[in-house]
Amino acid sequence: MRIKNKDQLLSHRNRRAREVALDVIEHAMKTVDSYEVTKKLVHIENDRKMIVCDLSYDLSKVGKIYVVGAGKATFPIAQALDGIFGDRIKRGTISVKRGEKRRLKHIKVREAGHPIPDEMGLEGAKEIVEIAKEAKEGDLVFACITGGASALMPLPAEGISLEDKKTVTDLLLKCGASIDEINAVRKHISAIKGGRLAMYIHPAEVINLIVIDEVAGLPWGPTVPDITTFQDAVGALKKNDLWESIPVSVKKHLERGLTDLNLETPKPRDFESLKVHNLVLANNEGACEAAKKRAEELGFASMILSTVLEGESKEAGIVLAGIAKEIEERGTPIKPPCVLILGGETTVTITGQSGEGGPSQELALGFALKIAGSKNIVIAAIDTDGTDGPTDIAGGIADGYTAEKAKEKGIDIHESLMRHNSSYVLKELGDAIITGPTGTNVMDLNVIVISEEINRNYRRSN
């Protein structure tokens, strides 16, 4: 991943701290590039043996090879498999976010809607189920699953229309529900998610190539057993005051699921007789560890504060700003010059009309309001897939001069946050981080730099 507008981002005050923050992010993202990781884990030796991490296969004894998958970072995985196996791939289909124009020779690439599912995603999901049913004993199915798969591979449960599924998705995204709550609901109104796809693939063998984008940090997807229940799904909707707002078809299905155990998603015990292997290509912890290592290489003390950051985005920004100011003023819990690293996934609660923005952008601006005037503090916050919320912006960068610069331009950051119009602010200030597709999706990454004689320290480390 490369930040495309780095020169613009470094043209403002506190250039050196900004440079460190962006440098750390870029190096962290390189370590979780799903294309490169897949090529390291999967390869063929002497045209006879296939190695998949710790697994070894005699290709002469492997039946047909299939590739399926969905997600915002699924294309690079499929691209690597396409290059590795070539004509050995019998059939393959992946569903990716609309705008991905690249194509593969042996695997069909379907563009679909995200974060709201659409007809193209539905058609892709049906095709993936066809492939799953086609696979037989002795065949091998690679399932490439990354963040965004829930929206990009929609196949509603019987009795639920795509429109009703879209309505539920929209309500969940706007209410501020956590990603775990959203996924509990989506899995229980789906005919394919929560492990059900693995049941279609059986008795063929499944190799899951997964990029984790959930706070729980566990393998997940339509070919992995589900640990949530219909009760969890109903509870999530009621907790977020959505139970009375969801379509009747969805409510009836969930109510049936509370009493009909046959409707429940497959659990770990249901997978005991299945041949399913889970390989985690990348996760948020790996990105944070790589960020920490790079910061130390640059001569900064560093600390991973959390890999499970959650909550309302702008409020999380305010809290993190308080920690940064404590370090700047008192040197606790770590002395500057230092770098703080946080991963996770914050949320934005939207009521009424809203502008354009995303969680990482709101976090950066919430942070900016509380560090106004500081000469030492910078934050860079991104969604690691390169698209923060429903935008083409990865995230934002802010320092102690951000609020002052906004005021000079007649921009009220607080008002823009209230209207969820963070993209407008960051674009106007030249502080929107643009990366394009990154090849991964491991939740959000936030890097905070608190400098002290930063110019000398940064030059010395280089």
C-alpha positions as CSV (number, residue, x, y, z in Angstrom):
1,M,0.0,0.0,0.0
2,R,1.1,3.5,-0.8
3,I,-0.5,6.7,0.3
4,K,-1.2,8.5,-3.0
5,N,-1.4,12.1,-1.7
6,K,1.5,12.0,0.7
7,D,3.0,15.2,-0.6
8,Q,-0.2,17.1,0.1
9,L,-0.5,15.6,3.6
10,L,3.1,16.6,4.4
11,S,2.7,20.2,3.1
12,H,1.2,21.4,6.4
13,R,2.7,22.3,9.8
14,N,4.3,19.6,12.0
15,R,5.6,18.0,8.8
16,R,8.0,15.7,10.6
17,A,5.4,14.2,13.0
18,R,3.1,13.7,10.1
19,E,5.9,12.0,8.2
20,V,6.5,9.5,11.0
21,A,2.8,8.7,11.3
22,L,2.4,8.0,7.6
23,D,5.6,6.1,7.5
24,V,4.5,3.8,10.3
25,I,1.1,3.2,8.7
26,E,2.7,2.3,5.3
27,H,5.1,-0.1,6.8
28,A,2.4,-1.8,8.9
29,M,0.2,-2.2,5.9
30,K,2.9,-3.9,3.9
31,T,3.1,-6.8,6.4
32,V,-0.6,-7.6,6.0
33,D,-0.9,-7.4,2.2
34,S,-3.0,-10.5,1.5
35,Y,-1.5,-11.1,-2.0
36,E,2.1,-11.3,-0.7
37,V,1.1,-13.4,2.4
38,T,-0.9,-15.9,0.2
39,K,2.1,-16.4,-2.1
40,K,4.3,-17.1,1.0
41,L,1.8,-19.7,2.4
42,V,0.7,-21.4,-0.7
43,H,3.1,-22.9,-3.3
44,I,3.8,-25.9,-5.5
45,E,7.0,-27.9,-5.3
46,N,8.4,-29.8,-8.3
47,D,5.0,-29.7,-10.0
48,R,3.9,-32.5,-7.7
49,K,3.5,-31.3,-4.2
50,M,1.2,-28.5,-3.0
51,I,2.2,-26.8,0.3
52,V,-0.4,-24.7,2.1
53,C,1.2,-23.5,5.3
54,D,1.7,-26.7,7.4
55,L,-0.5,-28.8,5.0
56,S,1.0,-30.9,2.3
57,Y,-0.9,-32.5,-0.7
58,D,0.1,-34.8,-3.5
59,L,-1.4,-33.1,-6.5
60,S,-1.8,-36.4,-8.3
61,K,-4.3,-37.4,-5.6
62,V,-6.2,-34.1,-5.4
63,G,-9.4,-34.0,-7.4
64,K,-10.7,-30.7,-8.8
65,I,-9.6,-27.3,-7.3
66,Y,-12.2,-24.6,-6.8
67,V,-11.9,-21.0,-5.6
68,V,-14.8,-19.1,-4.0
69,G,-14.9,-16.0,-1.8
70,A,-16.0,-12.5,-1.1
71,G,-14.8,-9.4,0.6
72,K,-13.0,-6.1,0.0
73,A,-9.6,-7.7,0.2
74,T,-10.5,-10.9,-1.5
75,F,-9.2,-10.1,-5.0
76,P,-5.5,-10.1,-4.1
77,I,-5.9,-13.6,-2.5
78,A,-7.7,-14.9,-5.6
79,Q,-5.1,-13.2,-7.8
80,A,-2.3,-15.1,-6.0
81,L,-4.2,-18.4,-6.3
82,D,-4.9,-17.8,-10.0
83,G,-1.2,-17.4,-10.6
84,I,-0.2,-20.4,-8.4
85,F,-2.7,-22.9,-9.8
86,G,-3.6,-21.6,-13.2
87,D,-5.3,-24.2,-15.3
88,R,-5.6,-26.5,-12.3
89,I,-8.5,-24.4,-11.2
90,K,-11.7,-26.1,-12.4
91,R,-14.0,-23.2,-11.5
92,G,-14.0,-20.1,-9.3
93,T,-16.1,-17.0,-8.4
94,I,-15.3,-14.2,-6.0
95,S,-17.5,-11.2,-5.1
96,V,-15.7,-7.9,-4.6
97,K,-16.6,-4.3,-4.0
98,R,-17.9,-2.4,-7.0
99,G,-15.0,-0.4,-8.6
100,E,-12.6,-3.3,-8.8
101,K,-11.9,-3.4,-12.5
102,R,-9.2,-6.0,-12.6
103,R,-10.0,-9.5,-13.8
104,L,-8.5,-13.0,-13.5
105,K,-8.0,-15.7,-16.1
106,H,-9.3,-18.7,-14.2
107,I,-11.6,-17.1,-11.5
108,K,-14.7,-15.0,-12.3
109,V,-14.7,-11.6,-10.6
110,R,-18.1,-10.2,-9.7
111,E,-18.5,-6.6,-8.6
112,A,-21.2,-6.0,-6.0
113,G,-22.6,-3.4,-3.6
114,H,-21.0,-2.6,-0.3
115,P,-22.0,-1.8,2.5
116,I,-25.5,-2.2,1.3
117,P,-26.0,-5.5,-0.6
118,D,-27.4,-5.6,-4.2
119,E,-28.6,-7.9,-7.0
120,M,-25.1,-8.4,-8.3
121,G,-24.0,-9.7,-4.9
122,L,-27.0,-12.0,-4.8
123,E,-26.2,-13.4,-8.2
124,G,-22.6,-14.0,-7.1
125,A,-23.7,-15.7,-3.9
126,K,-26.0,-18.1,-5.9
127,E,-23.1,-18.9,-8.2
128,I,-20.8,-19.6,-5.2
129,V,-23.4,-22.0,-3.8
130,E,-23.5,-23.8,-7.2
131,I,-19.7,-24.2,-7.1
132,A,-20.0,-25.5,-3.5
133,K,-22.5,-28.1,-4.5
134,E,-20.4,-29.1,-7.5
135,A,-17.4,-30.0,-5.4
136,K,-17.2,-33.7,-4.5
137,E,-15.2,-36.0,-2.3
138,G,-11.5,-35.6,-3.0
139,D,-11.9,-32.1,-4.4
140,L,-10.4,-29.0,-2.8
141,V,-12.1,-25.7,-2.3
142,F,-10.2,-22.5,-1.4
143,A,-12.5,-20.0,0.4
144,C,-11.1,-16.5,0.3
145,I,-13.0,-14.5,3.0
146,T,-12.2,-11.0,4.0
147,G,-14.0,-8.0,5.5
148,G,-17.1,-6.9,3.6
149,A,-18.1,-10.5,2.7
150,S,-21.4,-10.2,4.5
151,A,-22.6,-7.4,2.2
152,L,-20.9,-8.7,-0.9
153,M,-22.3,-12.3,-0.7
154,P,-25.9,-11.8,0.3
155,L,-28.3,-14.8,0.1
156,P,-31.2,-14.2,2.3
157,A,-32.9,-17.0,4.3
158,E,-36.1,-18.5,2.9
159,G,-38.9,-16.0,3.1
160,I,-36.7,-12.9,3.3
161,S,-36.3,-10.7,0.2
162,L,-33.1,-9.0,-0.8
163,E,-34.9,-5.7,-0.2
164,D,-35.7,-6.6,3.4
165,K,-32.1,-7.7,4.0
166,K,-31.0,-4.3,2.6
167,T,-33.3,-2.5,5.0
168,V,-32.0,-4.4,8.0
169,T,-28.4,-3.8,6.9
170,D,-29.0,0.0,6.5
171,L,-30.7,0.2,10.0
172,L,-27.8,-1.7,11.6
173,L,-25.1,0.5,10.0
174,K,-26.8,3.7,11.1
175,C,-27.7,2.9,14.6
176,G,-24.2,2.6,16.0
177,A,-24.3,-1.2,16.6
178,S,-21.0,-2.9,17.0
179,I,-19.6,-5.1,14.2
180,D,-20.2,-8.2,16.3
181,E,-23.9,-7.3,16.8
182,I,-24.3,-6.5,13.1
183,N,-22.8,-9.8,12.1
184,A,-24.9,-11.8,14.6
185,V,-28.0,-10.5,12.8
186,R,-26.7,-10.9,9.3
187,K,-25.7,-14.5,9.9
188,H,-29.1,-15.4,11.2
189,I,-31.0,-14.0,8.3
190,S,-28.8,-15.6,5.7
191,A,-28.9,-18.9,3.8
192,I,-25.1,-19.0,3.3
193,K,-23.4,-17.3,6.3
194,G,-22.5,-18.5,9.8
195,G,-20.9,-21.7,8.5
196,R,-23.7,-22.8,6.1
197,L,-21.5,-22.6,3.0
198,A,-19.2,-25.3,4.4
199,M,-22.2,-27.6,4.6
200,Y,-22.9,-27.1,0.9
201,I,-19.2,-27.8,0.1
202,H,-19.1,-31.1,2.2
203,P,-17.7,-33.7,1.5
204,A,-15.0,-31.8,-0.4
205,E,-12.2,-30.3,1.7
206,V,-12.1,-26.6,2.5
207,I,-9.0,-24.4,3.0
208,N,-10.1,-21.1,4.4
209,L,-7.8,-18.1,3.6
210,I,-9.1,-15.5,6.0
211,V,-8.2,-11.8,6.7
212,I,-9.7,-11.1,10.1
213,D,-11.5,-7.8,10.5
214,E,-13.4,-8.4,13.7
215,V,-12.6,-7.3,17.2
216,A,-12.9,-10.9,18.5
217,G,-10.0,-11.8,16.3
218,L,-11.2,-15.3,15.6
219,P,-11.6,-17.0,12.2
220,W,-14.9,-16.2,10.7
221,G,-17.0,-16.5,7.6
222,P,-19.5,-18.7,5.8
223,T,-17.2,-21.7,6.0
224,V,-16.4,-21.4,9.7
225,P,-18.7,-22.5,12.6
226,D,-20.8,-19.8,14.2
227,I,-20.7,-19.2,18.0
228,T,-23.6,-16.7,18.0
229,T,-27.3,-17.7,18.2
230,F,-30.7,-16.5,17.1
231,Q,-31.0,-15.1,20.7
232,D,-27.9,-13.0,20.1
233,A,-29.4,-11.7,16.9
234,V,-32.7,-10.7,18.5
235,G,-30.9,-9.3,21.5
236,A,-28.7,-7.1,19.2
237,L,-31.8,-5.7,17.4
238,K,-33.6,-5.0,20.7
239,K,-30.6,-3.4,22.3
240,N,-30.3,-1.0,19.5
241,D,-34.0,-0.2,19.4
242,L,-34.5,-1.8,16.0
243,W,-36.8,-4.7,16.8
244,E,-40.0,-2.7,15.9
245,S,-38.4,-1.2,12.8
246,I,-37.2,-4.3,11.0
247,P,-39.3,-5.9,8.1
248,V,-42.0,-8.4,9.2
249,S,-40.3,-11.2,7.2
250,V,-37.1,-10.8,9.2
251,K,-38.9,-10.6,12.5
252,K,-40.9,-13.8,11.7
253,H,-37.7,-15.7,10.7
254,L,-35.8,-14.7,13.8
255,E,-38.8,-15.6,16.0
256,R,-39.0,-19.0,14.4
257,G,-35.3,-19.5,14.9
258,L,-35.7,-19.0,18.7
259,T,-37.7,-22.2,18.9
260,D,-36.7,-24.2,15.8
261,L,-33.2,-25.6,16.4
262,N,-33.0,-26.8,12.8
263,L,-32.7,-23.1,11.7
264,E,-29.7,-22.4,13.9
265,T,-26.3,-21.8,12.3
266,P,-23.8,-24.6,12.4
267,K,-21.8,-24.8,15.6
268,P,-18.3,-26.2,16.2
269,R,-19.8,-29.7,17.0
270,D,-21.3,-29.7,13.5
271,F,-17.9,-29.2,11.9
272,E,-16.3,-32.2,13.7
273,S,-16.8,-34.5,10.7
274,L,-15.9,-31.8,8.1
275,K,-12.5,-31.3,6.5
276,V,-12.0,-27.6,7.0
277,H,-8.7,-25.8,7.6
278,N,-8.5,-22.2,8.8
279,L,-5.5,-20.1,7.7
280,V,-5.4,-16.5,9.0
281,L,-3.5,-14.4,6.5
282,A,-3.6,-11.2,8.4
283,N,-5.3,-9.6,11.4
284,N,-5.3,-6.4,13.3
285,E,-2.8,-7.6,15.9
286,G,-0.2,-8.2,13.2
287,A,-0.7,-4.7,11.7
288,C,-0.3,-3.2,15.2
289,E,2.8,-5.2,15.9
290,A,4.3,-4.1,12.6
291,A,3.5,-0.5,13.3
292,K,5.2,-0.7,16.7
293,K,8.3,-2.3,15.2
294,R,8.6,0.4,12.6
295,A,8.2,3.2,15.1
296,E,11.0,1.8,17.2
297,E,13.2,1.5,14.1
298,L,12.6,5.2,13.6
299,G,13.9,5.9,17.1
300,F,10.6,6.3,19.0
301,A,9.4,4.6,22.1
302,S,6.1,2.9,21.2
303,M,3.1,1.3,22.8
304,I,0.2,-0.6,21.5
305,L,-2.7,0.8,23.6
306,S,-5.3,-1.6,22.2
307,T,-6.2,-3.8,19.3
308,V,-9.9,-3.9,20.3
309,L,-10.8,-0.2,20.2
310,E,-14.6,0.3,20.0
311,G,-17.2,2.9,20.7
312,E,-18.5,6.0,19.0
313,S,-15.8,7.3,16.7
314,K,-15.6,11.0,17.6
315,E,-15.9,10.1,21.3
316,A,-13.0,7.7,20.9
317,G,-11.0,10.5,19.3
318,I,-11.7,12.7,22.3
319,V,-10.5,10.0,24.7
320,L,-7.4,9.3,22.7
321,A,-6.6,13.1,22.6
322,G,-6.7,13.2,26.4
323,I,-4.2,10.4,26.6
324,A,-1.9,12.1,24.1
325,K,-2.1,15.4,26.0
326,E,-1.3,13.6,29.3
327,I,1.9,12.2,27.6
328,E,2.8,15.5,26.1
329,E,2.4,17.4,29.4
330,R,3.4,14.8,32.0
331,G,5.2,12.0,30.3
332,T,2.9,9.3,31.5
333,P,2.3,6.5,30.8
334,I,5.2,6.8,28.3
335,K,7.7,9.6,27.7
336,P,7.9,11.5,24.3
337,P,9.1,11.3,21.7
338,C,6.8,8.3,21.3
339,V,4.2,6.6,19.1
340,L,0.9,5.2,20.3
341,I,-0.8,2.5,18.2
342,L,-4.4,1.3,18.3
343,G,-6.4,-1.1,16.3
344,G,-10.1,-2.0,16.4
345,E,-13.3,-0.7,14.9
346,T,-15.3,2.3,16.1
347,T,-18.7,3.1,14.9
348,V,-20.8,6.1,13.8
349,T,-24.4,6.6,14.9
350,I,-26.5,8.4,12.3
351,T,-29.9,9.9,12.9
352,G,-31.6,11.9,10.1
353,Q,-29.8,13.4,7.2
354,S,-26.0,13.1,7.0
355,G,-23.1,14.2,4.9
356,E,-20.2,12.1,3.7
357,G,-17.7,10.5,6.0
358,G,-16.6,7.4,8.0
359,P,-15.5,6.3,11.4
360,S,-11.7,6.9,11.0
361,Q,-12.4,10.4,9.6
362,E,-14.6,11.2,12.5
363,L,-12.1,9.9,15.0
364,A,-9.4,12.0,13.6
365,L,-11.5,15.2,13.7
366,G,-12.8,14.5,17.2
367,F,-9.1,14.1,18.2
368,A,-8.2,17.3,16.5
369,L,-10.7,19.4,18.5
370,K,-9.1,18.4,21.8
371,I,-5.4,18.8,20.8
372,A,-5.9,22.3,19.3
373,G,-2.8,24.4,19.8
374,S,-0.4,21.5,20.5
375,K,2.9,21.6,18.6
376,N,3.8,18.0,19.2
377,I,0.8,15.8,18.6
378,V,-0.4,14.2,15.3
379,I,-2.8,11.4,14.6
380,A,-3.3,9.4,11.4
381,A,-6.4,7.2,11.4
382,I,-7.3,4.9,8.5
383,D,-9.6,2.0,7.6
384,T,-7.1,-0.5,6.4
385,D,-9.1,-1.5,3.3
386,G,-8.7,2.0,1.9
387,T,-12.3,2.9,2.1
388,D,-13.5,4.5,5.3
389,G,-17.3,4.2,5.5
390,P,-19.1,4.6,2.1
391,T,-16.3,6.8,0.8
392,D,-13.1,6.5,-1.3
393,I,-11.1,8.1,1.5
394,A,-9.0,5.8,3.7
395,G,-9.1,8.1,6.7
396,G,-7.6,11.4,8.0
397,I,-4.6,13.0,9.6
398,A,-4.8,15.8,12.1
399,D,-2.5,17.8,14.4
400,G,-2.6,20.8,16.7
401,Y,-3.0,23.2,13.9
402,T,-6.0,21.5,12.3
403,A,-8.7,23.3,14.2
404,E,-7.0,26.7,13.6
405,K,-6.8,26.0,9.9
406,A,-10.4,25.0,9.7
407,K,-11.5,28.2,11.4
408,E,-9.4,30.2,9.0
409,K,-11.4,28.5,6.2
410,G,-14.7,29.1,7.9
411,I,-15.2,25.5,8.7
412,D,-16.9,24.5,12.0
413,I,-15.4,21.0,12.8
414,H,-17.9,20.4,15.6
415,E,-20.9,21.2,13.4
416,S,-19.5,19.0,10.6
417,L,-19.2,16.1,13.1
418,M,-22.7,16.6,14.2
419,R,-23.8,16.3,10.6
420,H,-21.4,13.4,9.9
421,N,-19.8,15.4,7.2
422,S,-16.1,14.6,8.0
423,S,-15.0,14.0,4.4
424,Y,-15.8,17.6,3.5
425,V,-13.6,18.9,6.3
426,L,-10.7,16.7,5.6
427,K,-10.8,17.3,1.8
428,E,-10.9,21.1,2.3
429,L,-8.0,21.0,4.7
430,G,-5.9,18.7,2.5
431,D,-5.9,16.1,5.3
432,A,-7.9,13.2,3.7
433,I,-5.7,10.1,3.3
434,I,-6.1,8.5,-0.1
435,T,-4.7,5.0,-0.7
436,G,-7.0,3.2,-3.1
437,P,-7.5,-0.5,-2.6
438,T,-4.9,-1.7,-0.1
439,G,-5.0,-5.5,-0.6
440,T,-6.1,-6.1,3.0
441,N,-8.8,-5.4,5.5
442,V,-7.8,-5.7,9.2
443,M,-10.2,-3.2,10.8
444,D,-8.9,0.3,11.6
445,L,-5.4,1.4,12.4
446,N,-4.7,4.6,14.4
447,V,-1.2,6.0,14.9
448,I,-0.5,8.9,17.3
449,V,2.9,10.6,17.4
450,I,3.9,12.8,20.3
451,S,7.1,14.5,19.4
452,E,9.9,16.1,21.3
453,E,12.8,17.4,19.3
454,I,11.3,15.3,16.5
455,N,13.4,16.7,13.7
456,R,16.6,15.6,15.3
457,N,15.2,12.2,16.3
458,Y,13.7,11.4,12.9
459,R,16.8,12.4,11.0
460,R,19.0,10.3,13.2
461,S,16.9,7.2,12.7
462,N,17.2,7.5,8.9
